[in-house]
């Protein structure tokens, strides 16, 4: 640790799982970058659904990860860990955004170098911090896992959230036709503006609506954050050889009255994934795919994160409260002073 980097730092901590009020500023040791890692002086941190789950005690960090909340950051590289063969470090002083393994709600965060990407052209820390967790998740699940191809169709549940707004834009940019569900007319309008055909799940049956919109074929891929309550309906919505990717279980983990016959006769593929426990090498591969395919579109302004609100880092509890309501559209970001 160099003399310019303090031994202790401010971070959002929680003494026990619970509601937003358990979050508060505290002093913790500043992390030291391990081999292959960089130390980032954090300027902004994204707030994501896994943070909410970890706060509640339902999503513990994987072995070796920081116990602090925060899976995406933007800031300045200030130190390198020891070199590792095949690992390229962003230069000291460079502005990066990064998918972290935890620890983003803090002044400093140690991150594997391969999980860092440059700020897109014209971006500030807030916009850059809104990218990594959602864009890594979307690319990993839609293209690496589901193999979404140009000309195919995809249904994105929760289309107005951080994941949803990114998924709509990325799917459309890659030549697929996105459909999205959302819970009110304003959120549906946002999905439509981003390029999706939107379905208000409160007023329409998305199974029937998709049948109507696809002339009975169904969609090739579904990206689902709801889980159990949607499982059977998702199966009815998939086209022949369709792929369902489960990335969250906001509605519950249990599904009832599931037709296994439908899975067999329509040759359906069902996968569940979680990005955080994946290997550093896997995440570095996703970062490289984003750099090649998506970052030029961010640089040009063709794609951009949808922003909902920012909060000072000291008001992390308020940011979590906002996310808990489910009323947000797009990203919530914590700003460091």
C-alpha positions as CSV (number, residue, x, y, z in Angstrom):
1,X,0.0,0.0,0.0
2,X,1.6,3.3,-1.0
3,X,1.7,6.3,1.3
4,X,-0.9,8.1,-0.8
5,X,-3.5,5.4,-0.2
6,X,-4.9,5.4,3.3
7,X,-4.9,2.2,5.4
8,X,-8.6,2.7,6.2
9,X,-11.5,4.0,4.1
10,X,-15.2,4.9,4.3
11,X,-17.6,2.2,3.1
12,X,-21.3,1.3,3.5
13,X,-21.5,-1.5,6.0
14,X,-24.3,-3.5,7.6
15,X,-24.0,-5.1,11.0
16,X,-26.8,-7.6,10.4
17,X,-29.2,-8.5,7.5
18,X,-32.4,-6.5,7.3
19,X,-34.1,-3.5,5.7
20,X,-32.5,-0.5,4.2
21,X,-31.9,1.1,7.7
22,X,-29.2,-1.5,8.4
23,X,-26.9,0.3,5.9
24,X,-24.6,3.0,7.3
25,X,-21.2,4.5,6.7
26,X,-18.3,2.9,8.5
27,X,-14.6,2.7,8.5
28,X,-13.0,-0.5,7.1
29,X,-9.5,-1.5,6.0
30,X,-8.6,-0.4,2.4
31,X,-8.3,-3.5,0.2
32,X,-4.9,-4.3,-1.3
33,X,-5.0,-5.5,-4.9
34,X,-4.1,-9.2,-5.3
35,X,-2.1,-10.6,-8.2
36,X,-3.9,-9.7,-11.4
37,X,-6.1,-7.0,-9.7
38,X,-6.2,-3.2,-9.8
39,X,-7.2,-0.8,-7.0
40,X,-9.8,1.7,-8.1
41,X,-10.5,5.0,-6.3
42,X,-14.3,4.8,-6.7
43,X,-16.3,7.8,-7.9
44,X,-19.7,6.2,-8.4
45,X,-21.3,2.8,-7.6
46,X,-24.3,1.2,-9.2
47,X,-27.2,-0.3,-7.1
48,X,-28.5,-3.6,-8.3
49,X,-31.0,-6.3,-7.2
50,X,-28.3,-8.6,-5.9
51,X,-27.3,-5.9,-3.5
52,X,-30.8,-5.9,-2.1
53,X,-30.7,-9.7,-1.7
54,X,-27.3,-9.5,0.0
55,X,-28.5,-6.8,2.4
56,X,-31.4,-9.1,3.4
57,X,-29.0,-12.0,4.0
58,X,-30.3,-14.0,1.0
59,X,-27.3,-13.7,-1.3
60,X,-24.0,-14.3,0.5
61,X,-20.8,-13.3,-1.3
62,X,-18.8,-16.2,-2.9
63,X,-15.6,-17.4,-1.2
64,X,-12.8,-14.8,-1.4
65,X,-15.1,-11.9,-2.4
66,X,-15.4,-8.7,-0.4
67,X,-18.2,-8.9,2.1
68,X,-19.2,-5.3,1.2
69,X,-22.1,-4.5,-1.1
70,X,-21.6,-3.3,-4.6
71,X,-21.1,-5.1,-7.9
72,X,-20.2,-2.2,-10.3
73,X,-18.1,0.9,-10.0
74,X,-16.6,3.7,-12.0
75,X,-13.4,5.5,-10.9
76,X,-9.7,5.9,-11.4
77,X,-7.0,3.1,-11.3
78,X,-4.5,4.1,-8.6
79,X,-2.5,0.8,-8.0
80,X,-1.7,-2.6,-9.6
81,X,-1.4,-5.9,-7.9
82,X,1.4,-8.3,-8.9
83,X,1.6,-9.2,-12.6
84,X,0.1,-12.4,-13.9
85,X,0.9,-14.0,-17.2
86,X,-1.7,-13.0,-19.8
87,X,-3.2,-10.2,-17.7
88,X,-3.1,-6.7,-19.1
89,X,-3.5,-3.9,-16.6
90,X,-5.3,-0.6,-17.4
91,X,-2.7,2.1,-16.8
92,X,-2.4,4.0,-13.5
93,X,-4.6,7.1,-13.8
94,X,-7.0,5.6,-16.3
95,X,-10.8,6.0,-16.0
96,X,-12.5,2.6,-15.8
97,X,-15.8,1.1,-15.0
98,X,-15.7,-2.4,-13.6
99,X,-17.8,-5.4,-12.7
100,X,-16.7,-6.2,-9.1
101,X,-16.9,-9.3,-7.1
102,X,-18.2,-7.2,-4.2
103,X,-16.9,-4.1,-2.4
104,X,-18.3,-1.4,-4.7
105,X,-20.0,0.7,-2.0
106,X,-16.6,2.0,-0.8
107,X,-13.9,4.6,-1.4
108,X,-11.6,2.0,-2.9
109,X,-12.3,-1.3,-4.6
110,X,-9.9,-4.1,-5.7
111,X,-11.1,-5.6,-9.0
112,X,-9.6,-8.2,-11.4
113,X,-8.0,-6.3,-14.3
114,X,-9.9,-8.3,-16.9
115,X,-13.2,-7.0,-15.5
116,X,-12.4,-3.4,-16.2
117,X,-13.5,-1.4,-19.2
118,X,-12.8,2.2,-20.2
119,X,-15.5,4.9,-19.8
120,X,-17.3,5.4,-23.1
121,X,-16.6,8.6,-24.9
122,X,-18.3,11.6,-23.2
123,X,-19.3,9.6,-20.1
124,X,-18.9,10.8,-16.5
125,X,-18.6,8.5,-13.5
126,X,-22.3,8.2,-12.9
127,X,-23.1,7.0,-16.4
128,X,-20.1,4.7,-16.5
129,X,-21.0,3.1,-13.2
130,X,-24.5,2.3,-14.6
131,X,-23.0,-0.1,-17.2
132,X,-21.0,-3.1,-15.9
133,X,-23.4,-5.3,-13.9
134,X,-26.3,-4.9,-16.3
135,X,-24.3,-5.1,-19.5
136,X,-22.2,-8.0,-18.4
137,X,-25.3,-9.8,-17.2
138,X,-27.2,-9.2,-20.4
139,X,-24.4,-10.2,-22.8
140,X,-23.5,-13.3,-20.7
141,X,-27.1,-14.6,-20.7
142,X,-28.5,-13.5,-24.0
143,X,-25.5,-14.3,-26.2
144,X,-23.1,-16.6,-24.3
145,X,-25.8,-18.8,-22.6
146,X,-28.9,-18.5,-24.8
147,X,-27.1,-18.0,-28.1
148,X,-29.5,-15.2,-29.3
149,X,-28.9,-14.6,-33.0
150,X,-29.7,-11.9,-35.5
151,X,-33.3,-12.3,-36.7
152,X,-34.5,-14.1,-33.6
153,X,-37.0,-12.9,-31.0
154,X,-36.6,-12.4,-27.3
155,X,-39.0,-11.7,-24.5
156,X,-37.5,-9.6,-21.6
157,X,-39.4,-9.6,-18.4
158,X,-39.0,-6.5,-16.3
159,X,-38.2,-4.4,-19.4
160,X,-38.1,-1.0,-17.6
161,X,-35.5,-2.0,-15.0
162,X,-31.7,-1.7,-15.2
163,X,-31.3,-5.2,-16.8
164,X,-34.4,-4.8,-18.9
165,X,-33.5,-1.5,-20.5
166,X,-30.0,-2.7,-21.3
167,X,-31.3,-6.0,-22.7
168,X,-33.8,-4.3,-25.0
169,X,-31.1,-2.0,-26.5
170,X,-28.4,-4.7,-26.8
171,X,-30.8,-7.3,-28.4
172,X,-32.0,-4.7,-30.9
173,X,-28.5,-3.5,-31.7
174,X,-27.5,-7.2,-32.4
175,X,-30.3,-7.6,-34.9
176,X,-32.9,-9.4,-32.7
177,X,-36.5,-8.4,-32.1
178,X,-37.1,-7.6,-28.4
179,X,-40.5,-7.9,-26.6
180,X,-40.8,-6.7,-23.0
181,X,-43.2,-6.9,-20.1
182,X,-43.7,-4.0,-17.8
183,X,-46.2,-3.0,-15.1
184,X,-47.7,0.3,-16.3
185,X,-48.2,2.5,-19.3
186,X,-45.2,4.7,-18.6
187,X,-42.8,1.8,-18.3
188,X,-44.3,0.2,-21.4
189,X,-43.7,3.5,-23.3
190,X,-40.1,3.5,-22.2
191,X,-39.7,-0.1,-23.5
192,X,-41.2,0.9,-26.8
193,X,-38.9,4.0,-27.1
194,X,-35.9,1.7,-26.6
195,X,-37.0,-0.6,-29.4
196,X,-39.2,-3.3,-27.8
197,X,-42.8,-4.3,-28.4
198,X,-44.1,-3.8,-24.9
199,X,-46.8,-5.8,-23.0
200,X,-48.4,-4.5,-19.8
201,X,-48.5,-7.6,-17.7
202,X,-51.2,-6.1,-15.4
203,X,-53.7,-5.7,-18.2
204,X,-52.7,-8.3,-20.7
205,X,-51.8,-12.0,-20.7
206,X,-48.3,-12.0,-22.1
207,X,-48.7,-15.6,-23.4
208,X,-51.6,-14.6,-25.6
209,X,-50.1,-11.3,-26.5
210,X,-46.8,-12.9,-27.7
211,X,-48.8,-15.5,-29.7
212,X,-50.6,-12.6,-31.4
213,X,-47.5,-10.6,-32.0
214,X,-45.5,-13.6,-33.4
215,X,-48.4,-15.1,-35.4
216,X,-48.5,-18.1,-33.1
217,X,-44.8,-19.0,-33.3
218,X,-43.7,-17.8,-29.9
219,X,-40.3,-16.3,-29.0
220,X,-36.9,-17.9,-29.4
221,X,-35.5,-16.7,-26.1
222,X,-36.9,-15.5,-22.8
223,X,-34.8,-13.6,-20.2
224,X,-36.7,-14.1,-16.9
225,X,-36.2,-12.3,-13.5
226,X,-39.5,-13.5,-12.0
227,X,-39.1,-17.3,-11.6
228,X,-41.8,-19.6,-10.3
229,X,-45.0,-17.8,-11.1
230,X,-44.0,-17.3,-14.7
231,X,-42.4,-20.7,-15.4
232,X,-45.3,-22.5,-17.0
233,X,-46.4,-19.3,-18.8
234,X,-42.9,-18.9,-20.2
235,X,-42.9,-22.5,-21.5
236,X,-46.2,-21.7,-23.3
237,X,-44.6,-18.6,-24.8
238,X,-41.5,-20.2,-26.3
239,X,-41.1,-21.2,-29.9
240,X,-39.9,-24.6,-31.0
241,X,-36.3,-25.0,-29.8
242,X,-36.8,-22.0,-27.5
243,X,-34.5,-21.1,-24.7
244,X,-35.5,-19.9,-21.3
245,X,-32.8,-18.3,-19.1
246,X,-33.6,-17.7,-15.4
247,X,-31.4,-15.0,-13.9
248,X,-33.5,-14.0,-10.8
249,X,-36.4,-15.3,-8.7
250,X,-38.2,-12.1,-7.7
251,X,-41.6,-13.9,-7.7
252,X,-40.4,-17.1,-5.9
253,X,-38.4,-20.2,-6.5
254,X,-41.1,-22.8,-6.8
255,X,-43.2,-23.6,-9.9
256,X,-46.3,-25.7,-9.9
257,X,-48.3,-27.5,-12.6
258,X,-45.4,-27.6,-15.1
259,X,-45.9,-29.6,-18.3
260,X,-42.8,-31.6,-18.9
261,X,-44.4,-32.9,-22.1
262,X,-44.2,-29.3,-23.5
263,X,-40.5,-29.2,-22.8
264,X,-40.0,-32.5,-24.7
265,X,-42.3,-32.0,-27.6
266,X,-41.1,-28.4,-28.3
267,X,-37.4,-29.2,-27.6
268,X,-37.1,-26.4,-25.1
269,X,-33.9,-25.5,-23.3
270,X,-34.1,-24.2,-19.7
271,X,-31.1,-22.7,-18.0
272,X,-30.5,-20.9,-14.8
273,X,-27.4,-18.7,-14.2
274,X,-25.8,-16.4,-11.7
275,X,-22.9,-14.2,-12.8
276,X,-21.2,-13.3,-9.5
277,X,-19.9,-16.8,-8.8
278,X,-18.4,-17.2,-12.3
279,X,-14.7,-17.4,-12.8
280,X,-12.5,-14.4,-13.4
281,X,-11.6,-15.8,-16.8
282,X,-15.2,-16.1,-17.8
283,X,-15.9,-12.5,-16.8
284,X,-12.8,-11.3,-18.6
285,X,-14.2,-13.0,-21.8
286,X,-17.5,-11.3,-21.4
287,X,-15.7,-8.0,-20.9
288,X,-13.8,-8.5,-24.1
289,X,-17.0,-9.4,-26.0
290,X,-18.5,-6.1,-24.7
291,X,-15.5,-4.1,-25.7
292,X,-15.7,-5.5,-29.3
293,X,-19.4,-5.5,-29.8
294,X,-21.0,-3.0,-27.5
295,X,-18.5,-0.3,-26.4
296,X,-18.3,1.2,-30.0
297,X,-22.1,1.6,-29.8
298,X,-21.8,3.4,-26.4
299,X,-19.0,5.6,-27.8
300,X,-21.2,6.6,-30.7
301,X,-24.3,7.2,-28.5
302,X,-26.4,4.5,-30.2
303,X,-26.7,2.8,-26.9
304,X,-26.8,4.4,-23.4
305,X,-27.8,3.4,-19.9
306,X,-31.3,4.6,-18.8
307,X,-30.8,6.6,-15.6
308,X,-33.4,6.8,-12.8
309,X,-31.8,8.5,-9.9
310,X,-28.6,9.2,-8.1
311,X,-28.0,9.3,-4.3
312,X,-24.9,10.4,-2.3
313,X,-23.1,7.3,-1.0
314,X,-24.0,8.2,2.6
315,X,-27.7,7.8,1.5
316,X,-27.3,4.2,0.3
317,X,-30.3,3.3,2.5
318,X,-32.5,5.7,0.6
319,X,-31.3,4.3,-2.7
320,X,-32.2,0.8,-1.5
321,X,-35.6,2.0,-0.4
322,X,-36.2,3.4,-3.9
323,X,-35.3,0.1,-5.5
324,X,-37.4,-1.8,-3.0
325,X,-40.5,0.1,-4.2
326,X,-40.1,-1.3,-7.7
327,X,-41.2,2.0,-9.1
328,X,-37.9,2.8,-10.7
329,X,-37.1,2.8,-14.4
330,X,-33.5,2.3,-15.3
331,X,-30.4,2.6,-13.1
332,X,-29.9,3.9,-9.5
333,X,-26.3,5.1,-8.8
334,X,-24.5,6.1,-5.6
335,X,-22.2,9.1,-6.0
336,X,-19.1,9.5,-3.9
337,X,-18.0,13.0,-2.9
